[in-house]
Amino acid sequence: MVKKYSIAEARDNLASVVHEAEEGAQVELTRRGKPVAVLIGVEDFERRLSKEKPGFRAAYEKFRREHNLAELDIDPDEIFGDVRDPSPGRDFNW
């Protein structure tokens, strides 16, 4: 949730504005009604700057840890059986 404060309001209530950002709110600072800056908490800032973004493998491994696929009793052939076209395709000559 984005909260908006003028720079003067933020200056007068700096401690509470910083506390809001620490708790996860994005605080937008305005000058003459126009946005000029955003205040966010350190955790949010570090997450946004993180160079190590989880790739597919990490996301897949996390998914596998959180969900037991065997309990779902899913038959892949039943779900994906008609996805691929079994025909040999078109004729092609070099």
N, CA, C and O atoms as CSV, one atom per row, in Angstrom:
chain,resi,resn,atom,element,x,y,z
A,1,MET,N,N,0.846,-1.176,0.000
A,1,MET,CA,C,0.000,0.000,0.000
A,1,MET,C,C,0.893,1.243,0.000
A,1,MET,O,O,1.825,1.339,0.799
A,2,VAL,N,N,0.616,2.167,-0.873
A,2,VAL,CA,C,1.414,3.387,-0.981
A,2,VAL,C,C,0.746,4.495,-0.170
A,2,VAL,O,O,-0.435,4.795,-0.347
A,3,LYS,N,N,1.522,5.087,0.712
A,3,LYS,CA,C,1.038,6.234,1.484
A,3,LYS,C,C,1.735,7.470,0.951
A,3,LYS,O,O,2.911,7.411,0.593
A,4,LYS,N,N,1.032,8.583,0.894
A,4,LYS,CA,C,1.596,9.808,0.326
A,4,LYS,C,C,1.705,10.894,1.384
A,4,LYS,O,O,0.788,11.116,2.174
A,5,TYR,N,N,2.852,11.565,1.377
A,5,TYR,CA,C,3.094,12.690,2.269
A,5,TYR,C,C,3.820,13.769,1.482
A,5,TYR,O,O,4.645,13.476,0.616
A,6,SER,N,N,3.506,15.009,1.790
A,6,SER,CA,C,4.329,16.081,1.243
A,6,SER,C,C,5.659,16.040,1.988
A,6,SER,O,O,5.750,15.459,3.070
A,7,ILE,N,N,6.666,16.642,1.422
A,7,ILE,CA,C,7.975,16.652,2.080
A,7,ILE,C,C,7.873,17.335,3.442
A,7,ILE,O,O,8.512,16.905,4.402
A,8,ALA,N,N,7.078,18.388,3.526
A,8,ALA,CA,C,6.917,19.085,4.804
A,8,ALA,C,C,6.247,18.177,5.836
A,8,ALA,O,O,6.664,18.151,6.994
A,9,GLU,N,N,5.215,17.434,5.433
A,9,GLU,CA,C,4.544,16.507,6.354
A,9,GLU,C,C,5.509,15.412,6.795
A,9,GLU,O,O,5.545,15.041,7.969
A,10,ALA,N,N,6.283,14.902,5.856
A,10,ALA,CA,C,7.236,13.847,6.192
A,10,ALA,C,C,8.300,14.357,7.156
A,10,ALA,O,O,8.686,13.650,8.086
A,11,ARG,N,N,8.775,15.577,6.939
A,11,ARG,CA,C,9.784,16.161,7.822
A,11,ARG,C,C,9.218,16.331,9.232
A,11,ARG,O,O,9.900,16.033,10.213
A,12,ASP,N,N,7.974,16.809,9.338
A,12,ASP,CA,C,7.363,17.031,10.650
A,12,ASP,C,C,7.041,15.728,11.382
A,12,ASP,O,O,6.954,15.715,12.610
A,13,ASN,N,N,6.864,14.629,10.637
A,13,ASN,CA,C,6.499,13.338,11.230
A,13,ASN,C,C,7.484,12.249,10.811
A,13,ASN,O,O,7.091,11.111,10.556
A,14,LEU,N,N,8.756,12.604,10.744
A,14,LEU,CA,C,9.753,11.695,10.193
A,14,LEU,C,C,9.772,10.336,10.893
A,14,LEU,O,O,9.833,9.305,10.222
A,15,ALA,N,N,9.722,10.314,12.195
A,15,ALA,CA,C,9.800,9.046,12.922
A,15,ALA,C,C,8.655,8.112,12.533
A,15,ALA,O,O,8.881,6.923,12.305
A,16,SER,N,N,7.435,8.633,12.455
A,16,SER,CA,C,6.302,7.770,12.110
A,16,SER,C,C,6.331,7.361,10.640
A,16,SER,O,O,5.914,6.254,10.303
A,17,VAL,N,N,6.816,8.235,9.762
A,17,VAL,CA,C,6.923,7.899,8.341
A,17,VAL,C,C,7.949,6.783,8.147
A,17,VAL,O,O,7.705,5.848,7.384
A,18,VAL,N,N,9.081,6.870,8.822
A,18,VAL,CA,C,10.099,5.835,8.750
A,18,VAL,C,C,9.559,4.528,9.316
A,18,VAL,O,O,9.823,3.459,8.765
A,19,HIS,N,N,8.814,4.602,10.399
A,19,HIS,CA,C,8.216,3.402,10.993
A,19,HIS,C,C,7.269,2.725,10.000
A,19,HIS,O,O,7.262,1.498,9.901
A,20,GLU,N,N,6.481,3.495,9.271
A,20,GLU,CA,C,5.581,2.928,8.267
A,20,GLU,C,C,6.377,2.187,7.191
A,20,GLU,O,O,5.998,1.093,6.773
A,21,ALA,N,N,7.477,2.788,6.748
A,21,ALA,CA,C,8.315,2.144,5.729
A,21,ALA,C,C,8.938,0.863,6.281
A,21,ALA,O,O,9.038,-0.136,5.569
A,22,GLU,N,N,9.356,0.890,7.544
A,22,GLU,CA,C,9.924,-0.310,8.166
A,22,GLU,C,C,8.929,-1.451,8.189
A,22,GLU,O,O,9.313,-2.614,8.072
A,23,GLU,N,N,7.666,-1.133,8.339
A,23,GLU,CA,C,6.631,-2.164,8.419
A,23,GLU,C,C,6.148,-2.629,7.051
A,23,GLU,O,O,5.231,-3.446,6.962
A,24,GLY,N,N,6.756,-2.116,5.986
A,24,GLY,CA,C,6.439,-2.621,4.659
A,24,GLY,C,C,5.682,-1.674,3.751
A,24,GLY,O,O,5.501,-1.983,2.573
A,25,ALA,N,N,5.233,-0.536,4.249
A,25,ALA,CA,C,4.519,0.418,3.405
A,25,ALA,C,C,5.503,1.141,2.500
A,25,ALA,O,O,6.640,1.404,2.890
A,26,GLN,N,N,5.068,1.456,1.305
A,26,GLN,CA,C,5.859,2.312,0.430
A,26,GLN,C,C,5.336,3.726,0.635
A,26,GLN,O,O,4.148,3.991,0.450
A,27,VAL,N,N,6.220,4.619,1.012
A,27,VAL,CA,C,5.827,5.994,1.329
A,27,VAL,C,C,6.285,6.902,0.191
A,27,VAL,O,O,7.479,7.020,-0.087
A,28,GLU,N,N,5.326,7.534,-0.453
A,28,GLU,CA,C,5.633,8.432,-1.565
A,28,GLU,C,C,5.729,9.858,-1.032
A,28,GLU,O,O,4.831,10.335,-0.338
A,29,LEU,N,N,6.814,10.523,-1.362
A,29,LEU,CA,C,6.999,11.914,-0.953
A,29,LEU,C,C,6.697,12.811,-2.143
A,29,LEU,O,O,7.129,12.556,-3.267
A,30,THR,N,N,5.941,13.869,-1.865
A,30,THR,CA,C,5.526,14.759,-2.939
A,30,THR,C,C,6.003,16.184,-2.680
A,30,THR,O,O,6.209,16.602,-1.541
A,31,ARG,N,N,6.170,16.906,-3.776
A,31,ARG,CA,C,6.483,18.337,-3.715
A,31,ARG,C,C,5.470,19.034,-4.614
A,31,ARG,O,O,5.394,18.765,-5.813
A,32,ARG,N,N,4.700,19.925,-4.020
A,32,ARG,CA,C,3.627,20.624,-4.748
A,32,ARG,C,C,2.678,19.644,-5.423
A,32,ARG,O,O,2.201,19.886,-6.532
A,33,GLY,N,N,2.412,18.529,-4.735
A,33,GLY,CA,C,1.463,17.543,-5.225
A,33,GLY,C,C,2.005,16.543,-6.223
A,33,GLY,O,O,1.283,15.638,-6.641
A,34,LYS,N,N,3.265,16.684,-6.616
A,34,LYS,CA,C,3.852,15.773,-7.593
A,34,LYS,C,C,4.845,14.837,-6.901
A,34,LYS,O,O,5.660,15.292,-6.099
A,35,PRO,N,N,4.786,13.540,-7.200
A,35,PRO,CA,C,5.711,12.594,-6.574
A,35,PRO,C,C,7.160,12.891,-6.951
A,35,PRO,O,O,7.477,13.127,-8.117
A,36,VAL,N,N,8.044,12.874,-5.934
A,36,VAL,CA,C,9.464,13.125,-6.173
A,36,VAL,C,C,10.371,12.027,-5.609
A,36,VAL,O,O,11.522,11.910,-6.030
A,37,ALA,N,N,9.879,11.232,-4.676
A,37,ALA,CA,C,10.711,10.187,-4.076
A,37,ALA,C,C,9.816,9.149,-3.410
A,37,ALA,O,O,8.638,9.387,-3.143
A,38,VAL,N,N,10.421,7.986,-3.151
A,38,VAL,CA,C,9.713,6.914,-2.455
A,38,VAL,C,C,10.611,6.417,-1.329
A,38,VAL,O,O,11.806,6.197,-1.526
A,39,LEU,N,N,10.032,6.244,-0.161
A,39,LEU,CA,C,10.746,5.724,0.995
A,39,LEU,C,C,10.277,4.293,1.217
A,39,LEU,O,O,9.081,4.033,1.342
A,40,ILE,N,N,11.244,3.355,1.265
A,40,ILE,CA,C,10.921,1.950,1.513
A,40,ILE,C,C,11.818,1.423,2.617
A,40,ILE,O,O,12.862,2.007,2.910
A,41,GLY,N,N,11.413,0.323,3.226
A,41,GLY,CA,C,12.199,-0.291,4.281
A,41,GLY,C,C,13.454,-0.963,3.736
A,41,GLY,O,O,13.546,-1.232,2.538
A,42,VAL,N,N,14.409,-1.233,4.603
A,42,VAL,CA,C,15.679,-1.834,4.216
A,42,VAL,C,C,15.472,-3.218,3.602
A,42,VAL,O,O,16.114,-3.546,2.605
A,43,GLU,N,N,14.589,-4.035,4.180
A,43,GLU,CA,C,14.366,-5.377,3.643
A,43,GLU,C,C,13.859,-5.309,2.209
A,43,GLU,O,O,14.322,-6.059,1.349
A,44,ASP,N,N,12.923,-4.428,1.952
A,44,ASP,CA,C,12.395,-4.259,0.599
A,44,ASP,C,C,13.493,-3.747,-0.331
A,44,ASP,O,O,13.612,-4.210,-1.465
A,45,PHE,N,N,14.281,-2.809,0.136
A,45,PHE,CA,C,15.379,-2.249,-0.657
A,45,PHE,C,C,16.397,-3.325,-1.020
A,45,PHE,O,O,16.803,-3.429,-2.178
A,46,GLU,N,N,16.810,-4.124,-0.041
A,46,GLU,CA,C,17.800,-5.176,-0.290
A,46,GLU,C,C,17.250,-6.241,-1.229
A,46,GLU,O,O,17.979,-6.768,-2.069
A,47,ARG,N,N,15.977,-6.554,-1.088
A,47,ARG,CA,C,15.364,-7.533,-1.973
A,47,ARG,C,C,15.380,-7.030,-3.416
A,47,ARG,O,O,15.633,-7.794,-4.348
A,48,ARG,N,N,15.109,-5.743,-3.586
A,48,ARG,CA,C,15.093,-5.166,-4.932
A,48,ARG,C,C,16.491,-5.075,-5.540
A,48,ARG,O,O,16.639,-5.154,-6.760
A,49,LEU,N,N,17.508,-4.911,-4.711
A,49,LEU,CA,C,18.876,-4.799,-5.209
A,49,LEU,C,C,19.587,-6.140,-5.351
A,49,LEU,O,O,20.670,-6.218,-5.931
A,50,SER,N,N,18.986,-7.171,-4.831
A,50,SER,CA,C,19.627,-8.475,-4.830
A,50,SER,C,C,20.029,-8.881,-6.237
A,50,SER,O,O,19.214,-8.876,-7.160
A,51,LYS,N,N,21.289,-9.231,-6.382
A,51,LYS,CA,C,21.786,-9.661,-7.684
A,51,LYS,C,C,21.440,-11.116,-7.941
A,51,LYS,O,O,21.354,-11.545,-9.091
A,52,GLU,N,N,21.243,-11.870,-6.879
A,52,GLU,CA,C,20.940,-13.288,-7.026
A,52,GLU,C,C,19.430,-13.486,-7.020
A,52,GLU,O,O,18.818,-13.708,-5.975
A,53,LYS,N,N,18.857,-13.403,-8.193
A,53,LYS,CA,C,17.428,-13.653,-8.307
A,53,LYS,C,C,17.245,-15.140,-8.543
A,53,LYS,O,O,17.985,-15.744,-9.320
A,54,PRO,N,N,16.261,-15.735,-7.875
A,54,PRO,CA,C,16.089,-17.177,-8.040
A,54,PRO,C,C,15.721,-17.521,-9.476
A,54,PRO,O,O,14.813,-16.931,-10.061
A,55,GLY,N,N,16.435,-18.476,-10.023
A,55,GLY,CA,C,16.150,-18.939,-11.369
A,55,GLY,C,C,15.081,-20.018,-11.341
A,55,GLY,O,O,14.478,-20.293,-10.303
A,56,PHE,N,N,14.860,-20.623,-12.497
A,56,PHE,CA,C,13.837,-21.654,-12.603
A,56,PHE,C,C,14.125,-22.812,-11.666
A,56,PHE,O,O,13.230,-23.293,-10.972
A,57,ARG,N,N,15.383,-23.264,-11.646
A,57,ARG,CA,C,15.716,-24.428,-10.820
A,57,ARG,C,C,15.426,-24.172,-9.346
A,57,ARG,O,O,14.830,-25.016,-8.677
A,58,ALA,N,N,15.839,-23.021,-8.838
A,58,ALA,CA,C,15.600,-22.697,-7.425
A,58,ALA,C,C,14.100,-22.610,-7.141
A,58,ALA,O,O,13.631,-23.094,-6.111
A,59,ALA,N,N,13.351,-21.995,-8.053
A,59,ALA,CA,C,11.908,-21.887,-7.868
A,59,ALA,C,C,11.256,-23.269,-7.904
A,59,ALA,O,O,10.348,-23.558,-7.124
A,60,TYR,N,N,11.729,-24.117,-8.817
A,60,TYR,CA,C,11.183,-25.475,-8.920
A,60,TYR,C,C,11.491,-26.292,-7.665
A,60,TYR,O,O,10.624,-26.999,-7.152
A,61,GLU,N,N,12.722,-26.195,-7.175
A,61,GLU,CA,C,13.093,-26.919,-5.959
A,61,GLU,C,C,12.283,-26.437,-4.762
A,61,GLU,O,O,11.877,-27.241,-3.923
A,62,LYS,N,N,12.047,-25.150,-4.678
A,62,LYS,CA,C,11.212,-24.618,-3.597
A,62,LYS,C,C,9.795,-25.157,-3.709
A,62,LYS,O,O,9.187,-25.537,-2.708
A,63,PHE,N,N,9.272,-25.190,-4.926
A,63,PHE,CA,C,7.936,-25.729,-5.154
A,63,PHE,C,C,7.869,-27.194,-4.723
A,63,PHE,O,O,6.908,-27.613,-4.077
A,64,ARG,N,N,8.894,-27.968,-5.084
A,64,ARG,CA,C,8.915,-29.392,-4.727
A,64,ARG,C,C,8.996,-29.590,-3.219
A,64,ARG,O,O,8.407,-30.532,-2.690
A,65,ARG,N,N,9.722,-28.713,-2.513
A,65,ARG,CA,C,9.800,-28.814,-1.051
A,65,ARG,C,C,8.464,-28.501,-0.398
A,65,ARG,O,O,8.102,-29.106,0.611
A,66,GLU,N,N,7.731,-27.548,-0.977
A,66,GLU,CA,C,6.481,-27.097,-0.364
A,66,GLU,C,C,5.268,-27.952,-0.736
A,66,GLU,O,O,4.254,-27.928,-0.039
A,67,HIS,N,N,5.370,-28.707,-1.833
A,67,HIS,CA,C,4.226,-29.482,-2.306
A,67,HIS,C,C,4.648,-30.926,-2.562
A,67,HIS,O,O,5.657,-31.179,-3.219
A,68,ASN,N,N,3.875,-31.859,-2.042
A,68,ASN,CA,C,4.139,-33.269,-2.272
A,68,ASN,C,C,3.325,-33.709,-3.482
A,68,ASN,O,O,2.117,-33.924,-3.381
A,69,LEU,N,N,3.988,-33.840,-4.621
A,69,LEU,CA,C,3.294,-34.167,-5.859
A,69,LEU,C,C,2.723,-35.582,-5.849
A,69,LEU,O,O,1.714,-35.849,-6.501
A,70,ALA,N,N,3.365,-36.492,-5.109
A,70,ALA,CA,C,2.865,-37.869,-5.047
A,70,ALA,C,C,1.477,-37.931,-4.407
A,70,ALA,O,O,0.655,-38.771,-4.773
A,71,GLU,N,N,1.226,-37.047,-3.459
A,71,GLU,CA,C,-0.086,-37.037,-2.794
A,71,GLU,C,C,-1.204,-36.574,-3.718
A,71,GLU,O,O,-2.371,-36.881,-3.475
A,72,LEU,N,N,-0.864,-35.843,-4.769
A,72,LEU,CA,C,-1.883,-35.331,-5.675
A,72,LEU,C,C,-2.426,-36.398,-6.612
A,72,LEU,O,O,-3.500,-36.224,-7.186
A,73,ASP,N,N,-1.703,-37.499,-6.777
A,73,ASP,CA,C,-2.135,-38.610,-7.629
A,73,ASP,C,C,-2.497,-38.115,-9.027
A,73,ASP,O,O,-3.601,-38.346,-9.521
A,74,ILE,N,N,-1.542,-37.430,-9.650
A,74,ILE,CA,C,-1.747,-36.877,-10.993
A,74,ILE,C,C,-1.073,-37.788,-12.016
A,74,ILE,O,O,0.073,-38.198,-11.831
A,75,ASP,N,N,-1.782,-38.098,-13.086
A,75,ASP,CA,C,-1.234,-38.892,-14.176
A,75,ASP,C,C,-0.792,-37.941,-15.292
A,75,ASP,O,O,-1.644,-37.381,-15.981
A,76,PRO,N,N,0.506,-37.747,-15.486
A,76,PRO,CA,C,0.984,-36.807,-16.513
A,76,PRO,C,C,0.483,-37.158,-17.920
A,76,PRO,O,O,0.195,-36.263,-18.715
A,77,ASP,N,N,0.378,-38.462,-18.230
A,77,ASP,CA,C,-0.100,-38.854,-19.558
A,77,ASP,C,C,-1.545,-38.433,-19.767
A,77,ASP,O,O,-1.944,-38.096,-20.881
A,78,GLU,N,N,-2.324,-38.453,-18.703
A,78,GLU,CA,C,-3.725,-38.038,-18.815
A,78,GLU,C,C,-3.831,-36.528,-19.053
A,78,GLU,O,O,-4.693,-36.071,-19.803
A,79,ILE,N,N,-2.964,-35.775,-18.422
A,79,ILE,CA,C,-3.019,-34.319,-18.531
A,79,ILE,C,C,-2.348,-33.823,-19.805
A,79,ILE,O,O,-2.888,-32.963,-20.501
A,80,PHE,N,N,-1.165,-34.368,-20.112
A,80,PHE,CA,C,-0.379,-33.859,-21.228
A,80,PHE,C,C,-0.374,-34.781,-22.446
A,80,PHE,O,O,0.353,-34.518,-23.405
A,81,GLY,N,N,-1.157,-35.841,-22.430
A,81,GLY,CA,C,-1.146,-36.828,-23.506
A,81,GLY,C,C,-1.436,-36.261,-24.876
A,81,GLY,O,O,-0.843,-36.717,-25.853
A,82,ASP,N,N,-2.314,-35.295,-24.992
A,82,ASP,CA,C,-2.687,-34.772,-26.302
A,82,ASP,C,C,-2.015,-33.438,-26.627
A,82,ASP,O,O,-2.436,-32.744,-27.553
A,83,VAL,N,N,-0.993,-33.081,-25.888
A,83,VAL,CA,C,-0.337,-31.797,-26.096
A,83,VAL,C,C,0.571,-31.834,-27.331
A,83,VAL,O,O,0.589,-30.884,-28.114
A,84,ARG,N,N,1.298,-32.891,-27.502
A,84,ARG,CA,C,2.249,-32.977,-28.620
A,84,ARG,C,C,1.624,-33.687,-29.806
A,84,ARG,O,O,0.964,-34.715,-29.655
A,85,ASP,N,N,1.838,-33.130,-30.978
A,85,ASP,CA,C,1.323,-33.715,-32.215
A,85,ASP,C,C,2.220,-34.891,-32.598
A,85,ASP,O,O,3.413,-34.690,-32.828
A,86,PRO,N,N,1.684,-36.116,-32.675
A,86,PRO,CA,C,2.515,-37.288,-32.975
A,86,PRO,C,C,2.848,-37.453,-34.463
A,86,PRO,O,O,3.600,-38.359,-34.822
A,87,SER,N,N,2.311,-36.607,-35.323
A,87,SER,CA,C,2.566,-36.754,-36.755
A,87,SER,C,C,4.031,-36.440,-37.067
A,87,SER,O,O,4.669,-35.676,-36.343
A,88,PRO,N,N,4.569,-37.033,-38.152
A,88,PRO,CA,C,5.979,-36.823,-38.482
A,88,PRO,C,C,6.288,-35.416,-38.980
A,88,PRO,O,O,7.459,-35.052,-39.087
A,89,GLY,N,N,5.300,-34.639,-39.278
A,89,GLY,CA,C,5.535,-33.285,-39.761
A,89,GLY,C,C,5.561,-33.225,-41.278
A,89,GLY,O,O,5.109,-34.159,-41.940
A,90,ARG,N,N,6.073,-32.161,-41.829
A,90,ARG,CA,C,6.077,-31.986,-43.278
A,90,ARG,C,C,7.321,-32.596,-43.907
A,90,ARG,O,O,8.328,-32.818,-43.235
A,91,ASP,N,N,7.238,-32.860,-45.189
A,91,ASP,CA,C,8.379,-33.361,-45.935
A,91,ASP,C,C,9.350,-32.205,-46.196
A,91,ASP,O,O,8.937,-31.079,-46.472
A,92,PHE,N,N,10.632,-32.507,-46.104
A,92,PHE,CA,C,11.636,-31.462,-46.307
A,92,PHE,C,C,12.832,-32.047,-47.019
A,92,PHE,O,O,13.308,-33.124,-46.659
A,93,ASN,N,N,13.313,-31.360,-48.010
A,93,ASN,CA,C,14.513,-31.767,-48.737
A,93,ASN,C,C,15.484,-30.603,-48.791
A,93,ASN,O,O,15.081,-29.446,-48.909
A,94,TRP,N,N,16.792,-30.924,-48.701
A,94,TRP,CA,C,17.827,-29.891,-48.796
A,94,TRP,C,C,18.071,-29.582,-50.200
A,94,TRP,O,O,18.909,-28.735,-50.509
